[in-house]
Structure formats: C-alpha cells, structure tokens
Amino acid sequence: MEELVGELERRSMVQQAHRQTQTEAQAALAPFEAKHRAISRDQDLGQVGITVLARELKSDLRAAGVEEDALARVGDNIHGVHELAIAVGALRQNGYKVRSFDEHLDAAGAHLTKKFGHGARSMVGTASEIEARINRKRAATPQPRASSFRAESTNGPKPPKTAQQIVQEIRKARGFTTS
C-alpha cells in the first residue's frame, strides 16, 4: 500500500511540474509575439522557428549533460519541441542552470530576425519599393509591338517581276500616263 501511495505522490509531482512548465511556456509566448510580431504571424517562418527553437533547447540539454543519443531521437517538429521544453523545464526545476523559455524564444527570434529580417520585406522588396517600380513602368514610353504578320525582308532576293510590271515601268519611263 505504501508503494501505491508513493507512486501516486510521484505522479502527482510530475503532473504539477508539467503544468508549471506549460504555464511558463505559455507566459513566454506573449512577449515573443509582441516583440516579433511579423515572425509569429508568418506560417513559413513559424515552421523554421520551431526548428531553431528545438536547436536552442537541445543545446541547453547538451550543456546539462543529456546524452546525444537521447536528443537524436527527438524530432525538430512541434511535438519534439514540446518534449524538449518539458525536459528543460524539469532540469530548471531541479536546479540546473538552463535558460528560461523567454530566453529560448528570444534566441530563436533573434536568429530568425538576423537570417530573414523582420518579416516585412518580401523577396521582391518592400511595399513602397514595389509601388515605385510599378509607377516607373507606367511612366515609361511604350515600345512598338511586333505585328501579327511578317514584313517582307529587304535583305533577301526580290521576287521576279511579272510582264505587266515590266510594261508599266517602261511606260512610266517614257512619260506615258498609267491607265
């Protein structure tokens, strides 16, 4: 019976630690979203951010002495980050010197900002640069477009003249009016 009570107390402590870790992680998200608004709203940067966050969490776990084999089994996806966050939270609650969730998120946000900018610049430029480029194109003088038929080439040999064309040229040269 004492073993059962001991097991229940241990599970209760684990659940309490898990809830505390989850509360800390949720509390760290609000300042991150306020500081890195564009990054937190971009779905693609969010996926990259999960990978960067997993890398940050794994570096703290390595520093605390977690074996590389155990870390290799954890993926760099959202589920892996969740498992890593629980492990980091447990280490911090047990007195290990690991960064807080705020510090992990700030490190991931700083890395994304350094690598990809603040999210406001697209691959083709900012909104004002795009608008300026469109206005320059509108102001440019339109160039003539190619016609839908082919013009006769002046470089190639001319087709032979018909008898009627030859007679008209002779009459014209002698001063006769064309009829």
ZATORKE-828249 format. One record per atom (N, C-alpha, C): atom name; residue number from 1; residue in one letter; x, y, z. Coordinates in steps of 0.05 Angstrom, whole numbers. Example, Ala and Ser with C-alpha at 12.3 -4.5 7.8 and 13.67 -1.06 7.14 Angstrom:
ZATORKE-828249
  atom  seq  type       X       Y       Z
     N    1     a     264    -114     156
    CA    1     a     246     -90     156
     C    1     a     264     -66     156
     N    2     s     257     -45     142
    CA    2     s     273     -21     143
     C    2     s     258       1     157
//
This chain:
ZATORKE-828249
  atom  seq  type       X       Y       Z
     N    1     m      16     -24       0
    CA    1     m       0       0       0
     C    1     m      17      25       0
     N    2     e      39      24      15
    CA    2     e      57      47      16
     C    2     e      69      53     -12
     N    3     e      75      31     -27
    CA    3     e      86      35     -54
     C    3     e      66      49     -72
     N    4     l      41      42     -69
    CA    4     l      20      55     -85
     C    4     l      18      85     -78
     N    5     v      18      91     -53
    CA    5     v      17     119     -44
     C    5     v      41     134     -54
     N    6     g      64     122     -52
    CA    6     g      89     134     -62
     C    6     g      88     139     -92
     N    7     e      77     120    -107
    CA    7     e      75     123    -136
     C    7     e      55     145    -143
     N    8     l      33     146    -129
    CA    8     l      13     167    -134
     C    8     l      25     195    -127
     N    9     e      40     197    -106
    CA    9     e      52     223     -99
     C    9     e      73     231    -120
     N   10     r      88     211    -130
    CA   10     r     108     217    -151
     C   10     r      94     226    -176
     N   11     r      73     213    -185
    CA   11     r      58     221    -209
     C   11     r      46     249    -205
     N   12     s      36     254    -182
    CA   12     s      24     280    -176
     C   12     s      45     302    -178
     N   13     m      69     297    -168
    CA   13     m      90     317    -171
     C   13     m      99     321    -200
     N   14     v      99     299    -215
    CA   14     v     107     301    -243
     C   14     v      86     317    -258
     N   15     q      60     312    -252
    CA   15     q      39     327    -266
     C   15     q      40     357    -258
     N   16     q      45     362    -233
    CA   16     q      47     390    -224
     C   16     q      71     404    -238
     N   17     a      93     390    -240
    CA   17     a     117     402    -254
     C   17     a     111     406    -283
     N   18     h      96     388    -295
    CA   18     h      88     390    -323
     C   18     h      70     415    -327
     N   19     r      51     418    -309
    CA   19     r      33     441    -311
     C   19     r      48     468    -307
     N   20     q      67     468    -289
    CA   20     q      83     492    -284
     C   20     q     100     499    -309
     N   21     t     111     478    -321
    CA   21     t     127     482    -345
     C   21     t     110     493    -367
     N   22     q      86     482    -370
    CA   22     q      68     490    -391
     C   22     q      59     519    -387
     N   23     t      54     527    -362
    CA   23     t      46     554    -355
     C   23     t      69     574    -362
     N   24     e      94     566    -355
    CA   24     e     117     583    -361
     C   24     e     120     587    -391
     N   25     a     117     565    -406
    CA   25     a     120     567    -435
     C   25     a      98     584    -447
     N   26     q      74     582    -438
    CA   26     q      52     598    -448
     C   26     q      57     628    -442
     N   27     a      67     633    -417
    CA   27     a      72     661    -409
     C   27     a      95     673    -426
     N   28     a     113     657    -435
    CA   28     a     135     667    -452
     C   28     a     127     673    -480
     N   29     l     105     662    -489
    CA   29     l      96     666    -517
     C   29     l      86     695    -522
     N   30     a      72     706    -502
    CA   30     a      61     733    -506
     C   30     a      83     754    -511
     N   31     p     104     756    -495
    CA   31     p     125     775    -501
     C   31     p     139     770    -528
     N   32     f     142     744    -535
    CA   32     f     154     737    -561
     C   32     f     137     748    -584
     N   33     e     111     743    -582
    CA   33     e      93     752    -604
     C   33     e      92     782    -606
     N   34     a      95     796    -583
    CA   34     a      95     825    -584
     C   34     a     121     836    -596
     N   35     k     143     823    -589
    CA   35     k     170     832    -599
     C   35     k     174     824    -628
     N   36     h     165     800    -636
    CA   36     h     170     790    -663
     C   36     h     143     785    -676
     N   37     r     127     806    -680
    CA   37     r     100     803    -690
     C   37     r      99     791    -718
     N   38     a     116     801    -736
    CA   38     a     115     792    -764
     C   38     a     124     763    -765
     N   39     i     144     755    -749
    CA   39     i     154     727    -750
     C   39     i     132     709    -738
     N   40     s     119     717    -717
    CA   40     s      99     699    -704
     C   40     s      75     695    -722
     N   41     r      69     713    -740
    CA   41     r      46     711    -758
     C   41     r      51     697    -784
     N   42     d      76     694    -791
    CA   42     d      84     681    -817
     C   42     d      86     651    -812
     N   43     q      69     636    -827
    CA   43     q      69     607    -823
     C   43     q      95     594    -830
     N   44     d     108     603    -852
    CA   44     d     133     591    -860
     C   44     d     155     597    -840
     N   45     l     157     622    -831
    CA   45     l     177     628    -811
     C   45     l     171     614    -785
     N   46     g     145     609    -779
    CA   46     g     138     593    -755
     C   46     g     150     565    -756
     N   47     q     148     552    -780
    CA   47     q     160     526    -783
     C   47     q     190     526    -779
     N   48     v     203     546    -791
    CA   48     v     232     549    -787
     C   48     v     238     555    -758
     N   49     g     221     571    -746
    CA   49     g     225     578    -718
     C   49     g     224     554    -699
     N   50     i     207     535    -705
    CA   50     i     205     511    -689
     C   50     i     232     496    -690
     N   51     t     243     494    -714
    CA   51     t     269     481    -717
     C   51     t     291     495    -701
     N   52     v     291     522    -703
    CA   52     v     311     538    -688
     C   52     v     307     535    -658
     N   53     l     282     535    -649
    CA   53     l     276     532    -621
     C   53     l     285     505    -611
     N   54     a     280     484    -627
    CA   54     a     289     457    -619
     C   54     a     320     457    -617
     N   55     r     334     470    -635
    CA   55     r     363     471    -633
     C   55     r     372     485    -608
     N   56     e     358     507    -601
    CA   56     e     365     522    -576
     C   56     e     361     504    -551
     N   57     l     338     491    -551
    CA   57     l     332     474    -528
     C   57     l     352     451    -525
     N   58     k     359     439    -548
    CA   58     k     378     417    -548
     C   58     k     405     426    -539
     N   59     s     413     450    -546
    CA   59     s     439     460    -537
     C   59     s     440     462    -506
     N   60     d     418     472    -494
    CA   60     d     418     473    -465
     C   60     d     418     445    -452
     N   61     l     403     427    -465
    CA   61     l     403     399    -454
     C   61     l     430     386    -456
     N   62     r     444     392    -478
    CA   62     r     472     381    -481
     C   62     r     490     392    -459
     N   63     a     487     418    -454
    CA   63     a     503     431    -433
     C   63     a     497     420    -406
     N   64     a     473     411    -401
    CA   64     a     465     399    -376
     C   64     a     473     370    -373
     N   65     g     483     358    -395
    CA   65     g     494     331    -393
     C   65     g     476     310    -406
     N   66     v     455     318    -420
    CA   66     v     438     298    -433
     C   66     v     453     286    -456
     N   67     e     452     260    -459
    CA   67     e     467     246    -480
     C   67     e     456     252    -508
     N   68     e     474     252    -526
    CA   68     e     468     259    -554
     C   68     e     449     238    -566
     N   69     d     451     213    -558
    CA   69     d     433     192    -569
     C   69     d     404     198    -561
     N   70     a     399     208    -537
    CA   70     a     372     214    -528
     C   70     a     361     238    -544
     N   71     l     379     258    -550
    CA   71     l     370     281    -565
     C   71     l     365     275    -594
     N   72     a     380     256    -605
    CA   72     a     377     250    -633
     C   72     a     350     237    -639
     N   73     r     338     224    -619
    CA   73     r     312     211    -623
     C   73     r     289     231    -624
     N   74     v     294     255    -613
    CA   74     v     273     275    -612
     C   74     v     274     292    -638
     N   75     g     251     294    -651
    CA   75     g     249     309    -676
     C   75     g     250     339    -673
     N   76     d     254     353    -694
    CA   76     d     254     382    -694
     C   76     d     227     393    -702
     N   77     n     206     379    -696
    CA   77     n     178     388    -702
     C   77     n     165     398    -676
     N   78     i     140     405    -678
    CA   78     i     126     416    -655
     C   78     i     124     397    -632
     N   79     h     121     371    -638
    CA   79     h     120     351    -617
     C   79     h     147     348    -603
     N   80     g     168     348    -619
    CA   80     g     195     347    -607
     C   80     g     201     371    -590
     N   81     v     193     395    -599
    CA   81     v     197     419    -583
     C   81     v     182     416    -556
     N   82     h     158     405    -557
    CA   82     h     142     402    -533
     C   82     h     157     383    -513
     N   83     e     168     361    -523
    CA   83     e     183     342    -506
     C   83     e     208     355    -495
     N   84     l     222     370    -512
    CA   84     l     246     384    -504
     C   84     l     240     405    -483
     N   85     a     218     419    -486
    CA   85     a     211     440    -467
     C   85     a     205     428    -440
     N   86     i     192     405    -440
    CA   86     i     186     391    -414
     C   86     i     212     383    -401
     N   87     a     231     373    -417
    CA   87     a     256     364    -405
     C   87     a     272     388    -394
     N   88     v     272     410    -409
    CA   88     v     287     434    -400
     C   88     v     273     445    -375
     N   89     g     247     445    -374
    CA   89     g     232     455    -351
     C   89     g     238     437    -326
     N   90     a     239     411    -330
    CA   90     a     246     393    -308
     C   90     a     274     398    -298
     N   91     l     293     402    -316
    CA   91     l     320     408    -308
     C   91     l     322     434    -292
     N   92     r     307     455    -301
    CA   92     r     308     480    -287
     C   92     r     295     478    -260
     N   93     q     274     462    -257
    CA   93     q     261     458    -231
     C   93     q     278     442    -212
     N   94     n     296     426    -223
    CA   94     n     315     411    -207
     C   94     n     341     426    -201
     N   95     g     342     451    -209
    CA   95     g     365     467    -202
     C   95     g     387     469    -222
     N   96     y     384     458    -246
    CA   96     y     404     460    -267
     C   96     y     403     489    -279
     N   97     k     427     498    -288
    CA   97     k     429     525    -300
     C   97     k     422     522    -330
     N   98     v     397     525    -336
    CA   98     v     388     526    -364
     C   98     v     372     552    -368
     N   99     r     371     561    -392
    CA   99     r     356     586    -398
     C   99     r     326     582    -394
     N  100     s     313     604    -389
    CA  100     s     284     604    -386
     C  100     s     271     602    -414
     N  101     f     245     598    -415
    CA  101     f     231     596    -441
     C  101     f     232     623    -455
     N  102     d     231     645    -439
    CA  102     d     234     672    -451
     C  102     d     261     674    -466
     N  103     e     282     665    -453
    CA  103     e     308     667    -465
     C  103     e     311     649    -490
     N  104     h     299     626    -489
    CA  104     h     299     608    -512
     C  104     h     285     620    -536
     N  105     l     261     631    -530
    CA  105     l     245     644    -552
     C  105     l     259     668    -562
     N  106     d     271     684    -545
    CA  106     d     286     708    -554
     C  106     d     309     700    -572
     N  107     a     324     679    -564
    CA  107     a     346     670    -581
     C  107     a     337     660    -608
     N  108     a     314     646    -609
    CA  108     a     303     636    -634
     C  108     a     294     660    -651
     N  109     g     280     680    -638
    CA  109     g     271     703    -653
     C  109     g     294     720    -663
     N  110     a     315     723    -648
    CA  110     a     338     738    -657
     C  110     a     352     724    -681
     N  111     h     353     698    -680
    CA  111     h     365     683    -702
     C  111     h     348     687    -728
     N  112     l     321     685    -725
    CA  112     l     304     688    -748
     C  112     l     305     717    -759
     N  113     t     306     736    -741
    CA  113     t     307     764    -750
     C  113     t     334     769    -764
     N  114     k     355     758    -754
    CA  114     k     381     762    -766
     C  114     k     382     749    -794
     N  115     k     370     725    -796
    CA  115     k     372     710    -821
     C  115     k     351     719    -842
     N  116     f     326     726    -833
    CA  116     f     305     731    -851
     C  116     f     294     760    -849
     N  117     g     305     776    -832
    CA  117     g     294     803    -829
     C  117     g     269     802    -810
     N  118     h     255     824    -809
    CA  118     h     232     825    -791
     C  118     h     207     814    -803
     N  119     g     208     802    -827
    CA  119     g     185     791    -839
     C  119     g     170     811    -857
     N  120     a     177     837    -855
    CA  120     a     163     857    -870
     C  120     a     173     859    -899
     N  121     r     196     848    -905
    CA  121     r     208     850    -932
     C  121     r     204     824    -946
     N  122     s     192     826    -970
    CA  122     s     189     802    -986
     C  122     s     214     799   -1004
     N  123     m     214     778   -1020
    CA  123     m     237     773   -1037
     C  123     m     239     794   -1059
     N  124     v     217     808   -1066
    CA  124     v     218     827   -1088
     C  124     v     221     856   -1077
     N  125     g     219     860   -1051
    CA  125     g     223     887   -1040
     C  125     g     200     894   -1021
     N  126     t     202     917   -1009
    CA  126     t     181     926    -991
     C  126     t     158     937   -1008
     N  127     a     136     943    -995
    CA  127     a     112     952   -1010
     C  127     a     118     978   -1024
     N  128     s     133     996   -1012
    CA  128     s     140    1022   -1025
     C  128     s     158    1018   -1049
     N  129     e     177     999   -1047
    CA  129     e     195     993   -1070
     C  129     e     179     981   -1093
     N  130     i     160     964   -1087
    CA  130     i     144     952   -1108
     C  130     i     127     973   -1121
     N  131     e     114     991   -1106
    CA  131     e      98    1012   -1116
     C  131     e     114    1031   -1134
     N  132     a     138    1038   -1126
    CA  132     a     156    1055   -1141
     C  132     a     163    1042   -1168
     N  133     r     168    1016   -1167
    CA  133     r     175    1002   -1192
     C  133     r     151    1001   -1211
     N  134     i     127     997   -1201
    CA  134     i     103     997   -1218
     C  134     i      99    1025   -1230
     N  135     n     103    1046   -1214
    CA  135     n     100    1073   -1225
     C  135     n     120    1079   -1247
     N  136     r     145    1070   -1243
    CA  136     r     165    1074   -1264
     C  136     r     157    1060   -1290
     N  137     k     146    1036   -1288
    CA  137     k     138    1021   -1311
     C  137     k     115    1035   -1325
     N  138     r      96    1047   -1310
    CA  138     r      73    1061   -1322
     C  138     r      83    1086   -1337
     N  139     a     103    1099   -1326
    CA  139     a     112    1124   -1338
     C  139     a     130    1120   -1363
     N  140     a     140    1096   -1367
    CA  140     a     158    1091   -1389
     C  140     a     143    1093   -1416
     N  141     t     157    1102   -1436
    CA  141     t     145    1104   -1463
     C  141     t     141    1076   -1474
     N  142     p     116    1071   -1484
    CA  142     p     111    1044   -1494
     C  142     p     127    1039   -1520
     N  143     q     138    1016   -1523
    CA  143     q     153    1009   -1546
     C  143     q     134     996   -1567
     N  144     p     140     999   -1593
    CA  144     p     122     987   -1613
     C  144     p     123     956   -1610
     N  145     r     100     945   -1614
    CA  145     r      98     916   -1612
     C  145     r     101     903   -1640
     N  146     a     110     879   -1640
    CA  146     a     113     865   -1665
     C  146     a      85     860   -1677
     N  147     s      83     863   -1703
    CA  147     s      57     859   -1716
     C  147     s      52     829   -1718
     N  148     s      27     823   -1724
    CA  148     s      20     794   -1725
     C  148     s      27     782   -1752
     N  149     f      36     798   -1771
    CA  149     f      44     786   -1797
     C  149     f      73     793   -1802
     N  150     r      86     778   -1820
    CA  150     r     114     783   -1826
     C  150     r     117     803   -1848
     N  151     a     134     822   -1844
    CA  151     a     140     842   -1865
     C  151     a     160     829   -1884
     N  152     e     159     839   -1909
    CA  152     e     178     828   -1929
     C  152     e     206     835   -1921
     N  153     s     224     817   -1925
    CA  153     s     251     822   -1918
     C  153     s     265     838   -1940
     N  154     t     280     858   -1932
    CA  154     t     294     874   -1952
     C  154     t     322     863   -1958
     N  155     n     330     844   -1942
    CA  155     n     357     832   -1946
     C  155     n     357     810   -1967
     N  156     g     336     796   -1970
    CA  156     g     335     773   -1989
     C  156     g     331     782   -2018
     N  157     p     332     763   -2037
    CA  157     p     328     769   -2065
     C  157     p     298     776   -2070
     N  158     k     294     796   -2088
    CA  158     k     267     804   -2094
     C  158     k     255     784   -2113
     N  159     p     229     781   -2111
    CA  159     p     216     762   -2129
     C  159     p     217     773   -2158
     N  160     p     217     755   -2178
    CA  160     p     218     765   -2206
     C  160     p     193     781   -2213
     N  161     k     197     801   -2232
    CA  161     k     175     818   -2240
     C  161     k     158     804   -2260
     N  162     t     133     811   -2260
    CA  162     t     115     800   -2280
     C  162     t     116     817   -2305
     N  163     a     106     806   -2327
    CA  163     a     106     821   -2352
     C  163     a      91     847   -2350
     N  164     q      70     848   -2336
    CA  164     q      54     872   -2332
     C  164     q      69     893   -2317
     N  165     q      85     885   -2297
    CA  165     q     101     904   -2282
     C  165     q     123     916   -2299
     N  166     i     135     900   -2316
    CA  166     i     156     910   -2334
     C  166     i     145     930   -2354
     N  167     v     122     925   -2365
    CA  167     v     109     943   -2384
     C  167     v     102     970   -2371
     N  168     q      92     969   -2346
    CA  168     q      85     993   -2332
     C  168     q     109    1010   -2326
     N  169     e     132     998   -2319
    CA  169     e     156    1013   -2314
     C  169     e     166    1026   -2340
     N  170     i     165    1013   -2362
    CA  170     i     175    1024   -2388
     C  170     i     157    1048   -2396
     N  171     r     131    1045   -2393
    CA  171     r     112    1067   -2400
     C  171     r     117    1091   -2382
     N  172     k     122    1086   -2356
    CA  172     k     127    1107   -2337
     C  172     k     153    1122   -2345
     N  173     a     174    1107   -2353
    CA  173     a     199    1119   -2360
     C  173     a     196    1136   -2385
     N  174     r     179    1129   -2404
    CA  174     r     175    1144   -2429
     C  174     r     155    1167   -2427
     N  175     g     143    1169   -2402
    CA  175     g     125    1192   -2397
     C  175     g      96    1186   -2403
     N  176     f      88    1163   -2408
    CA  176     f      60    1156   -2412
     C  176     f      46    1155   -2385
     N  177     t      21    1162   -2386
    CA  177     t       6    1160   -2361
     C  177     t      -3    1131   -2357
     N  178     t      -5    1124   -2333
    CA  178     t     -14    1096   -2327
     C  178     t     -44    1095   -2328
     N  179     s     -53    1074   -2339
    CA  179     s     -82    1071   -2340
     C  179     s     -91    1044   -2330
//
